[in-house]
Amino acid sequence: MISSMTGFGSSKHIQKETEIYCDIKSVNHRFLDVSIKPNDIGNEFDVLIREDVSKKIKRGSVDIRFKLKFPSSNTYTINNESIKNLFNSINSIKSIDTSNMRLSDIKDIPGIIKSEQKTLVNQNLLKKTFKAALNELLENRKAEGKKINKTFISKISKIQNNLAKISKSNPKLTKLRAETLNKKVKMLCDNLDKDRLEQEVAMLVLKHDVAEEIERIDFHLSSLTKELSIKNGSGKKIDFILQELFRETSTLSVKIDHPAYKQIALDMKLSVEEMREQAQNIE
């Protein structure tokens, strides 16, 4: 079953001081393009995300956004050497009494106390939240793919019905065309050689015969139906089949000169063009 390149998935984990939000959006793109923000989540986790996405998604622009809040801890270190130098400097000034000096008096002096804050990142929760959002995205893309598939099946059925009408009428139209050409030529050239006339008529009739186009269109429709039904249908292959189908329906509409059947051929061409637009969204 085909998948759409358009989809959305989100997941969150909230527990005490930990908050993790992950939103993933994907849109059409010729290739797989992954964007991750913020980009300071760490190289190891960045690689894991890209590997997971590339295993499950073939095409599309995938935008991944994290919003993170983790608990933190603070560590403090007192620089004994700096304190010693400070007191030596103060003691050199006889008018200053250092006997009652406390830590609160000197804590804000640069270099005395060094503080460091560490964020306690839970990698397992981060991975779990990301994978939940990715799975939701994949399900969303599959759901959109089912809608596209349903549209394709409907249009294929319509084209097949129209093709059957043209196929059934082709012998009749060929005969009618030959008779019409014979009458026109006889009216203009009464003395024309009969055998030569029939040869020229046969060539003109053959020029407008659409049996070959009917056969090719039928083949492309079968190929398209098959590609839609397999587990991992390829958007690129479907687009190629539709290009060929569009070319054949265009030729068909040009070669048919009967107004009613020409309109049927044009309707077929329109249905193919509508499918080509939809195919731009298939993975």
N, C-alpha and C positions, 0 to 999 in steps of 0.2 A: 504494500500500500504506500502511495506517495505521501510525503510530508511537505507542509508549507514552510517557506523560509521566514514567515512572519509569525511571531509568537511572543508570549510574555510569561515569566515565572517569578515568584517571590517567596521568600521564607524568612522567618525571624526566630530568634531565641532570646528570651528575657528571663533572667534568673538572678535575683539579688542585685549585685553591682555590675553584672554582665549583660550587655545588650548587643545583639548581632542582627543586622538587617541585610538581606541580600536581594537585589532586584536584577533580573536578567531580561533584556529585550533583544529581539533579533528581527532584522529586516532583510530585504533582498540585497544580494551582492553576487557578483560573478564567481567569487572564490570565498574561502573561509577567512574572515578577518575578526580577531578577538581583541576587544579593548577592556582593560581592567582598571578601575579607579576605586579608592586611591591606589597609587602605584608604589606605596611603601609597605605593602603587606608582607614583604620578604620574598626572596628569590625562589625558595623551595616551594612555597605555597603558590606562587605565580606559575611555576612550571607545572605543578599538579593540576591547576585549573585548566591550563591550555591543553594538557594531555587528555584530560577528561572530556573537554569540549570536542577536540579533534577526533576522538574515538566515536562520538555519538552524533556529530553534525558534520556534513560534508560541505555545505555551502551556506553563505549568509553572513551578514555583519552582526556580530554578537557583542552587545554592550553589557558589561557586568559592573554593578555598583554595590559597594559595601558601605555600611555605616556602622562603626564599631565603638563600643564603650566597654573597657575592661577595668577591673580593680587594679589599684597600683599600691606600691610600697615605697617608703622613703628610707634611705640609709644616710647616716651622718658620720663624718670623720673629722676629728680635731687635729689640726696641724701643730704638733708640739714645738717644732722648730720655729714656726712663725710666732707662737706665744712667747717663746724664750727670747727671740729677737725683739719682740714688742716690749717686754718687761725690761730688758737691758737698756733699750732706748729711753723708757720712762724713768728708770732709776738714775740715769745720767742727769736727769733734771731734779735737783734737790728739793725744789718747791712742791713736787707732786708726791703724795703719800700713796703707795700701792698696797699697803697692808690690808685695807678693807675692800679692795677691788674684787668684783664678782664677774662671773662669766657673762651675765646679762649686760655688763658694761662694755664688753669687748666683742660680743658675738657678731655684731654687724660690721666689724672691721674686715675688709677683704683679705682672704687667705687664711683666716682663723678657723672657720668651720666650712666644710665642704658638704653639700647635700646632693643626693642623687635619687631621682625618682625612677622606678622601674615599673613598667606596665606588665601585668601578669596575663599574657595572651594564651588562651586555651585553643591550641591548634585543632584538637579533635572536634570541639564545638563549631569552630570555623568551617571545617571540612563538611561536617554534618549539615550545617545550614546551607552551604553552597550547593551540595548535592541535592538537597530537597528542592531548592529553587530551580536547579537544572532539570530535574525530573518533571517538575510542573511545566517548564518551558517546552520540553519534548512532547508532553501530552497535549499541550496547547497547539503545537505545530502539527501534530498528528490529526487533531480535531479539525484544524483548518484544511489540512490535506484531504480529509474525507469530504469536505464541502466541495473542494475543487474537483475531486474524483467524481462526485455525483453530477456536477455540471458537465464534465467531459463525457460521461456515459450518455447523458441526455442528448448532447450535441452529436455524438457519434451515431446514436440511433437515428437522429433526424437526417444526418448526411446519408446514412445507409438506405433509409426509405426513399430519399430523393434520388440516390444513385440507382436504386431498383427501378424507379419510374423511367429514368433516362435509358437505362439498359434495355428495358422492355420496349421502349419506343424506337431504339436505334435502327433496327431493321426496317421498320415502317418509314422512318424519316429518311433513311438512305434511299429507299425505293421512290419515295415522293420527290426527293431531290433530283434523282436521275430522270424521272418523268418530266419534271419542270424544266430541267436543263435541255432535254431533248426537244421539247416544244419550242423553247425560246430560240434554239439554234436553227431548227427547221424553218421557223418563221423568217429568219434572217438569211439563211443560205439553203434555198431549195435544191441547188445543184451540188451540194457538198457530198463527198463520198460517204456512204452510210457506215462502212466499217471504221473509217477514220473518225466519224462523228461519235460512234460508240466508244472508241478508245479515249477520245478527249473527255467525254462525259464520265467514263469510268474513273479517269484520273482526278477529275474535279470532285467526284463523289468520295473517292478515297481520301482526298484532302480534308474532307469534313467528317469522315468516319471517326467515331469516338470510342470504339471498342477497346483500343489500347489504353486510353486514359481511364476508362471504367475499370479495367483490370488492375491498373496501377493504384488507383484510389482505393479499391477494395483491399489490395495488399497492405497499403499504408494504414488503413483503418484497423486491420487485423493486428498489425505490429503495434499500433498505439494502444489498442485494447489489452494486448498481452503485457506491455510495459506498465500499464496502469495497475494490473492485477498482481504483479510480483511484489515480494516483500519490500525490497529497496529500489523502487522505481527511480530512474535517473531523470532529473529535470533537463539536463543537457541533451540526453537522447530523445526525450519527448519533444523538445524544441526542434531538434533536427528532423524528426519524423513530420512534425507539423509544417516545417519549411517545404519539405517535399510534397506534402499533401496540398499546401497552398499553391505550389507551382502547377500541379496537375489539375486542380479545380479551376485555376486561371486559364489554362489551356483549353479545358473543357468548355468554359463559358464563351471563349473566343470562337471555337470551332462550331458550336451549335448556332444555327441561324433561325430556328423556329422560336418565335417570341415566348410562348408559354414555357417551353423546356429551357430556353435560355435563362429565364427568371429562376427556374429551379436550380440551375447550375450556379447562378449568382448567389442564391440563398446558401448553397453549400459553401461557396467561397467565403461568405460572411461568417458562417458558423466556424470555419477553420480559423479565420482572423480573430474571432472572439476567444477561441481556445489558445491561440498564440499569446494573447495578452495575459490570460490566466497562467500560462506556462512559465511566465517570467517570475512567478512566485513559488515555483516548485523547487525543492531542494535538489 
